[in-house]
């Protein structure tokens, strides 16, 4: 091949390999199907290789495609890192911080965090952009945000002894500072009590679930549970508002996840839902950045500020757990 493939073509290649069809990949990439097909055609022509087997059921990787897929992931990640660093240097945004927010500001303690930065000796100017968890992390990866809040399942090894030590995800690409461990409960219409109480995830997968945004923490958390069981559940309705999720459930349509702190006030008054007694999801609310940028002065200052707001002491090499806050147990 005479030149390196375009990053967009590699993204199309990666997404079609993951989704299995051009239509789903186009929807994920927010491109038209012809545009994705043209990118794949150009990539195959430039490499001189057939990357996919086209079948009536979708696309599967050829042996060459499977060999090139890990390299495509690394190339896209490197391009994103390059752009993020170039943008940071070019814009010279010393003293400014672009923060991706999720959930409600009271839950993330956003107000005290922003005030602490504004009142610090560095007087950091903060720009906020609200979104859903996976979109925020993607924007951090593309250099459109410096830091952001992120929700993921608590690592299994920390379920019994939670640590607030920083960790990395996505093969070391992102650095996370856990701030709070909390629970998502499964709620169902009150008339579905017999279909929910005592049931495990496999049995709950057979019931309809409320649809949430494709890049939301809700969707990812549930997909990670249900996909290994063999199939994703049927999804009905749609909302990205947590209070509205409870309203959908009370209407008798479906199941949903509900965060403890959102559920507690609704349970304190008459309600038309039941809470599963057998399953729950334990999650971490974390503060995230690109691992390669963790020690940049503005970002390091932001991590110190957010830890102070949550009363979490910095990790000390060789020390035990640095947790100073209890796991959330609101319900």
C-alpha positions as CSV (number, residue, x, y, z in Angstrom):
1,X,0.0,0.0,0.0
2,X,1.3,3.4,-0.9
3,X,0.1,5.4,2.1
4,X,-1.4,5.0,5.5
5,X,-5.2,4.6,5.7
6,X,-7.3,7.5,7.0
7,X,-8.4,7.4,10.6
8,X,-12.1,7.6,9.5
9,X,-11.7,4.4,7.4
10,X,-10.1,2.6,10.4
11,X,-13.0,3.7,12.6
12,X,-15.5,2.3,10.1
13,X,-13.5,-0.9,9.9
14,X,-13.5,-1.3,13.7
15,X,-17.2,-0.4,14.1
16,X,-18.4,-2.8,11.4
17,X,-16.2,-5.5,12.9
18,X,-17.9,-4.9,16.3
19,X,-21.5,-4.4,15.1
20,X,-21.6,-7.0,12.4
21,X,-23.6,-4.8,9.9
22,X,-23.0,-1.6,8.0
23,X,-26.4,-0.2,9.1
24,X,-25.6,-0.5,12.8
25,X,-22.1,0.8,12.3
26,X,-23.4,3.8,10.4
27,X,-25.8,4.6,13.2
28,X,-23.0,4.4,15.8
29,X,-20.7,6.6,13.7
30,X,-23.5,9.0,12.7
31,X,-22.7,8.5,9.0
32,X,-24.8,7.2,6.1
33,X,-24.5,3.6,5.1
34,X,-23.0,4.5,1.7
35,X,-20.4,6.6,3.4
36,X,-19.3,3.6,5.6
37,X,-19.4,1.2,2.6
38,X,-17.1,3.6,0.6
39,X,-14.7,3.8,3.5
40,X,-14.5,0.0,3.7
41,X,-14.0,-0.3,0.0
42,X,-11.3,2.3,0.0
43,X,-9.5,0.6,2.9
44,X,-9.7,-2.8,1.2
45,X,-8.4,-1.3,-2.1
46,X,-5.5,0.5,-0.4
47,X,-4.4,-2.6,1.5
48,X,-5.1,-5.0,-1.3
49,X,-6.8,-7.3,1.2
50,X,-10.4,-8.5,1.7
51,X,-11.2,-7.6,5.3
52,X,-14.7,-9.0,5.6
53,X,-16.8,-11.9,4.5
54,X,-20.2,-10.5,3.2
55,X,-23.0,-12.8,4.1
56,X,-26.8,-12.3,4.2
57,X,-26.5,-12.2,8.0
58,X,-23.9,-9.5,8.1
59,X,-20.2,-9.0,8.0
60,X,-17.6,-11.3,9.6
61,X,-13.8,-10.7,9.6
62,X,-11.6,-12.6,7.3
63,X,-8.3,-13.9,8.6
64,X,-6.5,-10.8,7.3
65,X,-9.2,-8.5,8.9
66,X,-8.8,-10.3,12.2
67,X,-5.0,-9.8,12.1
68,X,-5.3,-6.1,11.3
69,X,-8.1,-5.3,13.8
70,X,-5.9,-4.9,16.9
71,X,-3.5,-2.6,14.9
72,X,-6.5,-0.5,13.7
73,X,-7.5,0.0,17.4
74,X,-3.9,1.1,18.3
75,X,-3.7,3.4,15.2
76,X,-7.0,5.2,16.1
77,X,-6.0,5.5,19.7
78,X,-2.6,7.0,18.7
79,X,-4.3,9.4,16.3
80,X,-6.7,10.5,19.1
81,X,-3.8,11.0,21.5
82,X,-1.9,13.0,18.9
83,X,-4.9,15.3,18.3
84,X,-5.5,15.7,22.0
85,X,-2.0,16.7,22.7
86,X,-1.8,19.0,19.6
87,X,-5.0,20.7,20.6
88,X,-3.8,21.2,24.1
89,X,-0.5,22.7,23.0
90,X,-2.1,24.8,20.2
91,X,-4.8,26.3,22.3
92,X,-2.5,26.9,25.2
93,X,-5.4,26.5,27.7
94,X,-3.4,26.9,30.8
95,X,-5.7,27.9,33.6
96,X,-8.8,26.6,31.8
97,X,-10.5,23.3,32.3
98,X,-13.2,21.6,30.1
99,X,-15.3,19.3,32.3
100,X,-17.8,16.7,31.1
101,X,-20.7,16.2,33.6
102,X,-23.2,13.4,34.0
103,X,-26.2,12.6,36.2
104,X,-27.4,15.5,38.5
105,X,-25.0,18.1,39.9
106,X,-25.9,17.4,43.5
107,X,-25.0,13.7,43.2
108,X,-21.6,14.5,41.6
109,X,-20.9,17.5,44.0
110,X,-20.3,19.6,40.9
111,X,-21.0,23.0,42.6
112,X,-18.4,22.6,45.4
113,X,-15.8,21.3,42.8
114,X,-16.2,24.2,40.5
115,X,-16.1,26.7,43.4
116,X,-12.9,25.1,44.8
117,X,-11.2,25.6,41.4
118,X,-12.4,29.2,41.0
119,X,-11.3,30.1,44.5
120,X,-7.9,28.3,44.4
121,X,-4.6,30.2,43.8
122,X,-4.7,29.1,40.2
123,X,-8.2,30.5,39.7
124,X,-9.0,27.9,37.1
125,X,-11.7,28.9,34.6
126,X,-14.1,25.9,34.2
127,X,-16.2,25.1,31.1
128,X,-18.9,22.5,31.6
129,X,-20.5,20.2,29.0
130,X,-23.3,17.8,30.1
131,X,-23.8,14.4,28.5
132,X,-24.0,10.7,29.2
133,X,-21.1,8.6,30.6
134,X,-19.7,7.0,27.5
135,X,-20.0,10.2,25.4
136,X,-18.1,12.1,28.0
137,X,-15.3,9.5,28.1
138,X,-15.1,9.6,24.2
139,X,-14.8,13.4,24.2
140,X,-12.0,13.1,26.8
141,X,-10.3,10.7,24.4
142,X,-10.7,13.0,21.5
143,X,-9.3,16.0,23.4
144,X,-12.6,17.8,23.3
145,X,-12.8,17.7,27.1
146,X,-9.9,17.7,29.6
147,X,-11.6,15.7,32.4
148,X,-15.1,14.2,33.0
149,X,-17.2,12.1,35.3
150,X,-17.7,8.5,34.4
151,X,-19.7,5.5,35.7
152,X,-18.7,1.9,35.5
153,X,-19.2,-1.3,37.4
154,X,-17.0,-1.7,40.5
155,X,-14.2,-4.2,39.7
156,X,-15.2,-7.6,41.1
157,X,-12.1,-7.8,43.3
158,X,-13.2,-4.6,45.1
159,X,-16.8,-5.5,45.8
160,X,-16.0,-6.6,49.4
161,X,-13.1,-4.3,50.1
162,X,-13.5,-1.2,48.0
163,X,-10.4,1.0,47.3
164,X,-10.4,4.5,46.1
165,X,-6.9,4.2,44.6
166,X,-6.8,5.4,41.0
167,X,-6.9,2.8,38.2
168,X,-6.8,2.7,34.4
169,X,-9.3,1.3,31.9
170,X,-9.2,0.6,28.1
171,X,-5.7,-0.9,28.1
172,X,-4.3,2.0,30.2
173,X,-5.7,4.7,28.0
174,X,-7.9,6.4,30.6
175,X,-7.1,7.2,34.3
176,X,-10.0,7.0,36.8
177,X,-10.1,8.3,40.3
178,X,-13.1,6.6,42.1
179,X,-15.1,9.0,44.2
180,X,-18.1,7.0,45.3
181,X,-19.4,3.4,45.2
182,X,-23.2,3.1,45.0
183,X,-25.9,0.8,43.8
184,X,-28.3,0.5,40.9
185,X,-31.5,-1.5,41.8
186,X,-33.8,-3.2,39.3
187,X,-37.3,-1.9,39.6
188,X,-40.5,-3.3,38.0
189,X,-44.2,-2.5,37.8
190,X,-45.9,-3.4,41.1
191,X,-48.1,-5.9,39.3
192,X,-45.0,-7.8,38.2
193,X,-43.9,-8.8,41.7
194,X,-44.1,-12.5,41.0
195,X,-42.0,-12.1,37.8
196,X,-39.2,-10.2,39.6
197,X,-38.9,-11.3,43.3
198,X,-36.4,-14.1,43.6
199,X,-35.4,-13.9,39.9
200,X,-31.8,-13.7,38.6
201,X,-30.4,-11.8,35.7
202,X,-31.1,-14.6,33.2
203,X,-34.8,-14.7,34.2
204,X,-35.1,-10.9,34.1
205,X,-33.6,-10.8,30.6
206,X,-36.8,-12.4,29.3
207,X,-38.8,-9.3,30.4
208,X,-39.0,-6.0,28.5
209,X,-36.6,-3.2,29.7
210,X,-36.7,0.5,29.3
211,X,-34.4,1.8,26.5
212,X,-31.8,4.4,27.4
213,X,-29.3,6.3,25.1
214,X,-26.8,4.0,23.3
215,X,-23.8,5.7,25.0
216,X,-25.3,5.9,28.5
217,X,-23.9,4.1,31.5
218,X,-27.3,2.4,31.9
219,X,-27.1,0.8,28.5
220,X,-23.5,-0.3,28.8
221,X,-23.9,-1.7,32.3
222,X,-27.0,-3.8,31.3
223,X,-25.5,-4.9,28.0
224,X,-22.4,-6.2,29.9
225,X,-24.6,-8.3,32.1
226,X,-27.0,-9.6,29.4
227,X,-24.7,-10.2,26.5
228,X,-22.8,-13.1,28.1
229,X,-26.2,-14.7,28.9
230,X,-26.8,-15.1,25.2
231,X,-29.1,-12.2,24.1
232,X,-30.0,-8.7,24.9
233,X,-33.5,-8.1,26.3
234,X,-36.4,-6.5,24.4
235,X,-36.4,-2.8,24.9
236,X,-39.4,-0.5,25.0
237,X,-40.0,3.2,25.4
238,X,-37.1,5.6,25.7
239,X,-35.8,8.2,28.1
240,X,-32.5,9.7,29.3
241,X,-34.0,11.2,32.5
242,X,-33.7,9.1,35.7
243,X,-37.0,10.4,37.3
244,X,-38.8,9.5,34.1
245,X,-37.4,6.0,34.2
246,X,-39.4,5.4,37.4
247,X,-42.5,6.9,35.8
248,X,-42.2,4.5,32.8
249,X,-41.9,1.5,35.2
250,X,-44.9,2.7,37.2
251,X,-46.9,2.8,34.0
252,X,-46.6,-1.0,33.8
253,X,-44.5,-1.2,30.7
254,X,-41.1,-2.4,31.6
255,X,-38.1,-2.9,34.0
256,X,-35.4,-0.3,34.6
257,X,-32.4,0.4,36.7
258,X,-32.7,3.0,39.4
259,X,-30.0,4.7,41.4
260,X,-30.3,4.5,45.1
261,X,-30.4,8.3,45.7
262,X,-33.1,8.7,43.1
263,X,-35.1,5.8,44.3
264,X,-35.1,6.6,48.1
265,X,-37.4,9.7,48.0
266,X,-39.9,7.8,45.8
267,X,-40.0,4.9,48.1
268,X,-40.8,7.2,51.0
269,X,-44.2,7.9,49.6
270,X,-46.8,5.7,47.9
271,X,-45.4,4.1,44.8
272,X,-46.3,1.6,42.0
273,X,-43.1,-0.3,41.6
274,X,-41.3,-3.2,43.3
275,X,-37.6,-3.5,43.8
276,X,-35.8,-6.8,42.9
277,X,-34.5,-8.6,46.0
278,X,-31.9,-10.8,44.3
279,X,-29.9,-8.6,41.9
280,X,-28.3,-5.2,42.0
281,X,-25.4,-3.4,40.3
282,X,-22.5,-1.9,42.3
283,X,-20.9,1.0,40.5
284,X,-18.2,3.6,40.9
285,X,-18.7,7.2,40.1
286,X,-15.2,8.3,39.0
287,X,-13.3,11.3,37.7
288,X,-11.5,10.6,34.4
289,X,-8.8,11.9,32.1
290,X,-6.4,10.5,29.5
291,X,-3.7,8.7,31.4
292,X,-1.1,10.4,29.2
293,X,-2.3,13.8,30.5
294,X,-2.8,12.9,34.2
295,X,0.2,14.9,35.4
296,X,-0.5,18.1,33.4
297,X,-0.7,20.9,36.0
298,X,-4.3,21.9,35.4
299,X,-5.5,18.3,35.3
300,X,-3.5,17.3,38.4
301,X,-5.0,20.3,40.2
302,X,-8.5,19.2,39.2
303,X,-7.9,15.7,40.5
304,X,-6.7,17.1,43.8
305,X,-9.7,19.4,44.0
306,X,-12.3,16.7,43.3
307,X,-10.7,14.4,45.8
308,X,-10.8,17.1,48.4
309,X,-14.5,17.7,47.7
310,X,-15.2,14.0,48.3
311,X,-12.8,13.9,51.3
312,X,-10.6,11.2,49.7
313,X,-7.0,11.3,50.6
314,X,-4.3,10.8,47.9
315,X,-2.9,7.3,47.6
316,X,0.5,6.8,49.2
317,X,2.8,4.1,47.8
318,X,2.9,1.1,50.1
319,X,0.0,2.3,52.2
320,X,-3.3,0.5,52.7
321,X,-6.7,1.5,51.3
322,X,-7.1,5.3,51.1
323,X,-10.8,5.3,51.4
324,X,-12.3,7.8,53.8
325,X,-15.9,7.6,52.6
326,X,-18.3,4.8,53.1
327,X,-20.0,2.9,50.3
328,X,-23.3,4.5,49.5
329,X,-26.2,2.6,51.1
330,X,-29.2,4.8,50.7
331,X,-31.9,2.2,50.0
